[in-house]
Amino acid sequence: MTNPMDDVAAHSQAMLVIGSNTTEQHPVFGTMLRQAVLKRHAKLIVADPRKIDLTEFATLHLRLKPGTDIALLNGLMYIILEKGWEDKAYIAERTENFDEFKANIMNYPPDAVSETTGIPVEQLYEAAEILATTKPASIMWAMGITQHTVGVQNVMTCANFQMLLGNMGVPGGGVNPLRGQNNVQGACDMGGLPNFYPAYQWVNQEPNQKKFEAAWGVSLPANIGMTVTEMMPAAANGKLKALYILGENPIMSDPDTNHIRHALDTLDFMVLQEIFPSETAEYADVLLPGVSFAEKEGTFTNTERRVQRVHQAIQPIGNARQDWEITQEIARRVIELGSRKPSDAPHAAWNFTSPADIMAEINALAPSYAGISYERLDRGERLHWPVKDAEHGGTPILHVGKFARGLGKFAATVHVPPVEMPDNDYPMLLSTGRVLYHWHGGEMTRRAEGLMEVYGQSLVELNPDDARRLGVNGNKRVRVASRRGVIEAEAWVTDRVPPGMVYANFHFPEVNANQLTIAALDPIAKIPEYKICAVKVELVK
Amino acid sequence: MVNFTINGQPVQAHPGQTILEAAQEAGITIPTLCYHKDLSPHGGCRMCIVEVAGARGPLTSCTTPATEGMQVVTESPAVIEHRRMILKLLLSAYYDRGDNKDDGRENELLHWAEFYGVSYSEFAAKEPRYPVNSDPNPFVWVDMNKCILCSRCVRACAEVQGRFVWGLENRGFDSHVVAGSGVTMLEARCESCGACVAYCPTGALDNKMSVGAGAAEKKVTTTCTYCGVGCQFDLNVRDNHIVRVTSNPSAPVNGMRLCVKGRYGYDFVHHEERLTEPLVREYLLQGKERPHGDRGPWVQVDWDTALNLTARKIAAARDTFGADSVGVLTSAKCTNEENYVMNKFARQVVGTNSIDHCARL
């Protein structure tokens, strides 16, 4: 998020939530959005194919067809330009490439956009007027924007929108992706990505490579590595031989489960560091017991780039060990074995004695974390990165006065239909995600008794029209099949989904939507198109 | 600023600020039950009444704005007598079976009863009027015998969570809190966030998973393991077990707010399926080739065996097939520090940039 949650909750006069089921996926922020509407009458526009709970609080629900986000936003920007509502001074001072952007927007007149998105022209005008004339306005999104083959283009379109209205770098504005996992922001920040060293320092830029070579005392590869969505095919075709997995469950969470099973089965060796024998453990050769959040010290970085402390409440269960210690033990042993010994360098060694020690090395090598210390956090300081040094107070709002890159660059983005749309053989559209009572692959929540009592089996959302057509009546068991797999589950007959669309989750191994999903990737982000694939639905008789 | 006095002491208030808020800022305690700083003022329990010079009777300090020159007395004999009467009346409709009496948490009603010398044994109801544990919600324990009709739950659900599950039904002695129009909480669209429990002053609403779990030996403030919002709360610990999660009002992101997973989704930590010992496949210990398909039985080993074996396999893959034959998946569930060492392991130790996690998934 460019802007903190409390800033949005307190200062946004209008809010566009597009592709985020906020009250179920970020429930506490969802309550803040509800209260912004209830208490100070902020205008809320929800753009989502599903009638999610948040639509009850919305001024306007734009029920777009799945996969038409670019058409919708470009269409709104067409109207904004047509009416002259754009922030001309902001565009002139703070941005570049406006003319090329504008020429592209001219391809999105309301009639055509209405046709593409399924949203009535009047609603397009109403939405454009609310968002353009109610300042400041913020945009929030989650995987509904990113999990598409045009995920990157979708995000750039959101950024265009906020630059056009001068909503970047101001309180109550911003582009605000809601990060899913508790520390997905931190995992990215810490170099848990194939293209970046910690703090987004490109691995293929020589000065960065030199910096880390000098710090770690080894020569480092200049090539960008593989993403998880590339590692799996590489495992399947024998290029990837060994995999070290910490606390992830690809069998549940990756697209096209049958393909993932084949890939993991083909690996020569997999070590899995986990708290449970997860579905992925079946393919592991070594299983190392790590610890849960309640058993560890450290920091998480939340969706608004705020670094917060994690404090150990209980001793590790059984003979489980701290995860950082396990990694350190493996690192020391691999180095000991020989062919790649680091030379003497300031951070070459593996002699951390505590998470605080590790944070000190992070401070030295990750500029945006340079000023973050346990001492400051434990004192109650509010630190959103970048925190440039021990005196710097952090950066709650990004791009104030100037964009990180200088001028904000408008991008011309083009609506491209999803890779696999419904056809005669697979006539319905499947979208996937999570539900309030479960979390991701369900490893934790399926082992929480009360959560299972409320939501104990996977439900597939099915529109009443489709249910009638399929003959769902009393017996609600349906079979959902794609070109890649098939699941059977209970239908939840509900108008949350529009006719022609079903929605399923990936919390339960026996009814995992990822049996069905397609591993079609965004060419830049390599993110799978989880939100759209073609399926057929039948009643199980 | 508004200048006035409380018990003769000069106090300042912001325009519009209530007597109670100004008193609290000045460090003066006025007893309250239905008041909570996060919720709209209710003025229902009348514990916070004060005498104001020139007023016809006592005023509720939680709803009365301070005005210039106001003279407030918080503990006059008349006010104290009023409060004692209120406490006696509340206790007369208060019955506690004792399910949670050893949980070590403060009951605000009993606190003030004791403070004002109102005897629990003398005045508390001797018989229940409602069934105990009357709602099937797996997380929220409902015991209307302990309800004092302060309506904090009603307001918390509406004003914090925005869900409007709770309401008040009937009048007078028969009035009580109900979910929806007298249905179960879940039928009334409850999201099981537990805000009503967090704001309840008496334990009429409580955490079902924690009933009878006893008092916490320590509370540890930490950050939630589920989503990216970054809520903080207190893990209440006893005998190395989490016995309950409680809101920490000073949590920087969320304050008292939590969701169902944050407040009630913690029992996985102690689940019997937790991995507690390192395991390796039997074929590795026997020095055999990996079997096709099923990798064979697990064998429990000591840490050194598991770690040495892992290191040998990773080093061998790297040395035989090159560094890019080794991949590392780090974890968005783990800490920054753990992710940093995974990044260092992939790049420095193995020599590959093939490290990723589930950010895309």
Interface residues (C-beta under 8 A of the other chain):
Chain A: M5 D6 T23 Q25 H26 P27 V28 F29 T31 R34 Q35 L38 K39 F57 T146 Q147 L178 R179 G180 Q181 N182 N183 V184 Q185 G186 A187 C188 D189 M190 G191 G192 L193 P194 N195 Y197 P198 V203 F212 W216 G217 V218 S219 L220 P221 N223 I224 G225 M226 T227 V228 T229 M231 A234 A235 K239 L240 K241 A242 L243 Y244 I245 L246 G247 E248 P250 S253 D254 P255 D265 D268 F269 V271 E274 I275 F276 P277 E282 Y283 A284 D285 V286 L287 L288 P289 G290 S292 F293 A294 E295 K296 E297 G298 T299 F300 T301 N302 T303 E304 R306 V307 Q308 R309 V310 H311 Q312 A313 I314 Q315 I317 G318 N319 A320 R321 D323 W324 I326 T327 Q328 E329 I330 A331 R333 V334 I335 E336 L337 G338 S339 R340 P342 A348 F352 P355 I358 M359 E361 I362 Y369 G380 R382 L436 Y437 W439 H440 E443 M444 T445 R447 A448 E449 G450 L451 E453 V454 A525 K526 I527 P528 Y530
Chain B: P138 F139 E159 V160 Q161 G162 L186 E191 S192 C193 K208 M209 K218 V220 T221 T222 T223 C224 T225 Y226 C227 G228 V229 G230 C231 Q232 L235 V237 N240 H241 I242 P252 V253 N254 R257 L258 C259 V260 K261 G262 Y264 G265 Y266 D267 F268 V269 H270 H271 E273 R274 L275 T276 E277 P278 L279 V280 R281 L284 R290 G293 R295 W298 W303 A306 L307 N308 L309 T310 A311 R312 K313 I314 A315 A317 R318 D319 T320 F321 A323 D324 S325 V326 G327 V328 L329 T330 S331 A332 K333 C334 T335 N336 E337 E338 N339 Y340 V341 M342 N343 K344 F345 A346 R347 Q348 V349 V350 G351 T352 N353 S354 I355 D356 H357 C358 A359 R360 L361
